[in-house]
Amino acid sequence: MTSTARAEKGVNIQKLIEEAVKKAVSATVLFGMEKAKADGKETFKKTEQRLYAYPELKKNIEKYYADIEDVQLEGATRKSKDLVFFSPGMGGGTRLSAEEIMEGRIAVLQKKIYRDQSEIDEIDFALSAISGDEYYQAVALKYFNGKTDEMIAEEINCDQSTVRRNKNRLVRKLAIKLYGAQALS
């Protein structure tokens, strides 16, 4: 094979590689756009789920603090045979002391508090973006108080369709705060 033939073959291979890369990039972008549209619809539903959960998360935190207080007052009993610490390399388990059991229970509760409080903080941040909207009350009444659109319409003196339209508008705005560009469809 001559040097010219090798050079032409190298150019052809390079062109094939470039075309394959362009096709792969185009397919990836198209897939990403389709996924983003689907994600946008899902983020609305996820935002609603998070709003419905908001009051329960607050109740959970109160309960977890009460549970920590109970564990501290009662202490950990040594009667529990299911709390055993296993160390790697040891043939069996090491029984935890009452204090270690109590600390473990408290640590689990503190982790739950942190998780739920982080979610509440994130929702509060998003809610602050819509708190000045005249239809904010529709969101609060629907998701935090469990009221129907009809009940909300009566309470804020407007039509049900107005409640629904503005509530959905605000939930979409919250979704953007919570999920960023992923919420755009």
Secondary structure, DSSP 8 states (H G I E B T S, - for coil): --HHHHHHHHHHHHHHHHHHHHHHHHHHHHHHHHHHHHHHHHHHHHHHHHHHHHHHHHHHHHHHHHHHHHHHHH---TT-SS-EEE-TT-SSEEE--HHHHHHHHHHHHHHHHHHHHHHHHHHHHHHHTTTTSTTHHHHIIIIIT---HHHHHHHHTS-HHHHHHHHHHHHHHHHHHHHGGGG--
